[in-house]
Amino acid sequence: MKKIGIICKLGRPEPLDILKGFLPWLRERGHEIFLDMETAHLLDIEGHSRPQIPALSDIIIVLGGDGTMLSVARLVGDRNVPILGVNLGGLGFITEVNRDEIYAAVDKVLSGICSEEERIMLNAVVYRNDEKIADFVVLNDVVINKGALARITDMETYVNNTYVTTFKADGLIIATPTGSTAYSLSAGGPILYPTLSGIVLTPICPHTLTNRPIMLPDDCIVEVTLRSASEDVFLTLDGQVGFSLRNNDTVEVKKSGFKTRLLIPGERDYFQILRTKLKWGER
């Protein structure tokens, strides 16, 4: 792993402070570094555009939080480049390393003594008048949701060409196990262990209270057709990318053909993360 990409959260001073010592440390060990252009500009060194970095790197180090990790996972796509997340914010679910652990963690990674987790991703395709008009890959979730002033949305839903129901709700979340602790959890969905192979459908504020979340095998194909005349309905990808939907648009969601590879440099205790993040056991 001689070629190391580094992508940082924008607008935060912490990555700059870390990189002033971290970059020389990497160069002394003979590594070639590909730093995102925005951060490189602030350090007055050469940088690269974020979409270019996965193709140039053997490994990508992310300095930020879960949001930055999600954006990098989408950038990596089918490049199959492993990602190490360094958490600079609050406790993260997918950023594994704290700031004060970065040197020891990276040393383990570069020495080849680091374990790895693979997480499934979802592919979401939008069809309008039987024509594909958009194609996305996500790590967390695909969400159909209405705007603030829109009426309840009707979403005709099929799984493997079998009719499930027409959800009448504020929206519908289709989440991976990684995304089960994000928006889906807030909407009453279950927590899935992150390496499971499954997909969760979670309606948002359903008009019919018996519409509950359901877990599906990850080889299912979910098709949701919008049956609402309102134009104020959106497809949101990982909470970061938005796409406007129209009446009779169909969103097809299925497991992506590639996965996100997360590097785990230490003993990982997922249940400790849940206890701390979700305040389990507190009164």
RAJO-V812016 format. One record per residue. N is the residue number from 1. SS is DSSP state (H for helix, E for strand, C for the rest). NEAR is the number of other C-alpha atoms within 10 Angstrom. Layout:
n->N ss->SS near->NEAR
n->N ss->SS near->NEAR
//
This chain:
n->1 ss->C near->12
n->2 ss->C near->15
n->3 ss->E near->15
n->4 ss->E near->20
n->5 ss->E near->25
n->6 ss->E near->25
n->7 ss->E near->27
n->8 ss->E near->27
n->9 ss->C near->21
n->10 ss->C near->12
n->11 ss->C near->9
n->12 ss->C near->14
n->13 ss->C near->9
n->14 ss->H near->15
n->15 ss->H near->21
n->16 ss->H near->16
n->17 ss->H near->10
n->18 ss->H near->14
n->19 ss->H near->19
n->20 ss->H near->11
n->21 ss->H near->10
n->22 ss->H near->14
n->23 ss->H near->15
n->24 ss->H near->12
n->25 ss->H near->13
n->26 ss->H near->18
n->27 ss->H near->12
n->28 ss->H near->8
n->29 ss->C near->9
n->30 ss->C near->11
n->31 ss->C near->16
n->32 ss->E near->16
n->33 ss->E near->21
n->34 ss->E near->23
n->35 ss->E near->25
n->36 ss->E near->21
n->37 ss->H near->19
n->38 ss->H near->18
n->39 ss->H near->23
n->40 ss->H near->19
n->41 ss->H near->13
n->42 ss->H near->9
n->43 ss->H near->13
n->44 ss->C near->9
n->45 ss->C near->10
n->46 ss->C near->14
n->47 ss->C near->18
n->48 ss->E near->20
n->49 ss->C near->12
n->50 ss->H near->20
n->51 ss->H near->13
n->52 ss->H near->14
n->53 ss->H near->26
n->54 ss->H near->25
n->55 ss->H near->14
n->56 ss->H near->18
n->57 ss->C near->21
n->58 ss->C near->17
n->59 ss->E near->23
n->60 ss->E near->27
n->61 ss->E near->22
n->62 ss->E near->23
n->63 ss->E near->30
n->64 ss->E near->24
n->65 ss->C near->22
n->66 ss->H near->23
n->67 ss->H near->16
n->68 ss->H near->19
n->69 ss->H near->27
n->70 ss->H near->20
n->71 ss->H near->18
n->72 ss->H near->24
n->73 ss->H near->27
n->74 ss->H near->18
n->75 ss->H near->18
n->76 ss->H near->23
n->77 ss->H near->20
n->78 ss->H near->16
n->79 ss->H near->16
n->80 ss->C near->16
n->81 ss->C near->20
n->82 ss->E near->21
n->83 ss->E near->25
n->84 ss->E near->26
n->85 ss->E near->26
n->86 ss->E near->27
n->87 ss->E near->25
n->88 ss->C near->21
n->89 ss->C near->16
n->90 ss->C near->12
n->91 ss->C near->17
n->92 ss->C near->20
n->93 ss->C near->18
n->94 ss->C near->22
n->95 ss->C near->27
n->96 ss->C near->22
n->97 ss->E near->24
n->98 ss->E near->17
n->99 ss->H near->16
n->100 ss->H near->11
n->101 ss->H near->14
n->102 ss->H near->21
n->103 ss->H near->14
n->104 ss->H near->12
n->105 ss->H near->23
n->106 ss->H near->19
n->107 ss->H near->14
n->108 ss->H near->16
n->109 ss->H near->20
n->110 ss->H near->14
n->111 ss->C near->10
n->112 ss->C near->11
n->113 ss->C near->13
n->114 ss->C near->16
n->115 ss->E near->14
n->116 ss->E near->15
n->117 ss->E near->13
n->118 ss->E near->15
n->119 ss->E near->19
n->120 ss->E near->24
n->121 ss->E near->28
n->122 ss->E near->25
n->123 ss->E near->19
n->124 ss->E near->24
n->125 ss->E near->17
n->126 ss->E near->22
n->127 ss->E near->18
n->128 ss->E near->16
n->129 ss->C near->9
n->130 ss->C near->9
n->131 ss->E near->10
n->132 ss->E near->12
n->133 ss->E near->11
n->134 ss->E near->12
n->135 ss->E near->13
n->136 ss->E near->16
n->137 ss->E near->25
n->138 ss->E near->29
n->139 ss->C near->27
n->140 ss->C near->26
n->141 ss->E near->29
n->142 ss->E near->28
n->143 ss->E near->24
n->144 ss->E near->26
n->145 ss->E near->23
n->146 ss->E near->22
n->147 ss->C near->15
n->148 ss->C near->9
n->149 ss->C near->8
n->150 ss->C near->15
n->151 ss->C near->16
n->152 ss->C near->20
n->153 ss->E near->26
n->154 ss->E near->22
n->155 ss->E near->25
n->156 ss->E near->19
n->157 ss->E near->21
n->158 ss->E near->18
n->159 ss->E near->17
n->160 ss->C near->12
n->161 ss->C near->11
n->162 ss->E near->11
n->163 ss->E near->11
n->164 ss->E near->14
n->165 ss->E near->14
n->166 ss->E near->16
n->167 ss->E near->23
n->168 ss->E near->22
n->169 ss->E near->21
n->170 ss->C near->22
n->171 ss->E near->23
n->172 ss->E near->28
n->173 ss->E near->24
n->174 ss->E near->26
n->175 ss->E near->31
n->176 ss->E near->31
n->177 ss->C near->27
n->178 ss->H near->22
n->179 ss->H near->25
n->180 ss->H near->26
n->181 ss->H near->22
n->182 ss->C near->19
n->183 ss->H near->21
n->184 ss->H near->27
n->185 ss->H near->15
n->186 ss->H near->12
n->187 ss->C near->15
n->188 ss->C near->15
n->189 ss->C near->23
n->190 ss->C near->18
n->191 ss->C near->16
n->192 ss->C near->20
n->193 ss->C near->14
n->194 ss->C near->20
n->195 ss->C near->13
n->196 ss->C near->15
n->197 ss->C near->16
n->198 ss->E near->19
n->199 ss->E near->30
n->200 ss->E near->24
n->201 ss->E near->23
n->202 ss->E near->27
n->203 ss->E near->29
n->204 ss->E near->25
n->205 ss->C near->17
n->206 ss->C near->18
n->207 ss->C near->14
n->208 ss->C near->11
n->209 ss->C near->9
n->210 ss->C near->7
n->211 ss->C near->16
n->212 ss->C near->14
n->213 ss->C near->19
n->214 ss->E near->13
n->215 ss->E near->17
n->216 ss->E near->15
n->217 ss->E near->12
n->218 ss->C near->19
n->219 ss->C near->13
n->220 ss->C near->16
n->221 ss->C near->18
n->222 ss->E near->22
n->223 ss->E near->24
n->224 ss->E near->24
n->225 ss->E near->22
n->226 ss->E near->23
n->227 ss->C near->18
n->228 ss->C near->20
n->229 ss->C near->14
n->230 ss->C near->18
n->231 ss->C near->13
n->232 ss->C near->18
n->233 ss->E near->25
n->234 ss->E near->17
n->235 ss->E near->22
n->236 ss->E near->17
n->237 ss->E near->22
n->238 ss->C near->22
n->239 ss->C near->17
n->240 ss->C near->11
n->241 ss->E near->12
n->242 ss->E near->13
n->243 ss->E near->12
n->244 ss->E near->14
n->245 ss->E near->23
n->246 ss->C near->17
n->247 ss->C near->17
n->248 ss->C near->17
n->249 ss->C near->20
n->250 ss->E near->24
n->251 ss->E near->23
n->252 ss->E near->19
n->253 ss->E near->24
n->254 ss->E near->21
n->255 ss->E near->23
n->256 ss->E near->19
n->257 ss->E near->12
n->258 ss->E near->18
n->259 ss->E near->23
n->260 ss->E near->24
n->261 ss->E near->19
n->262 ss->E near->22
n->263 ss->E near->25
n->264 ss->E near->22
n->265 ss->C near->22
n->266 ss->C near->16
n->267 ss->C near->8
n->268 ss->C near->11
n->269 ss->C near->8
n->270 ss->H near->12
n->271 ss->H near->11
n->272 ss->H near->12
n->273 ss->H near->16
n->274 ss->H near->15
n->275 ss->H near->12
n->276 ss->H near->12
n->277 ss->H near->14
n->278 ss->H near->11
n->279 ss->C near->11
n->280 ss->C near->12
n->281 ss->C near->7
n->282 ss->C near->7
n->283 ss->C near->4
//
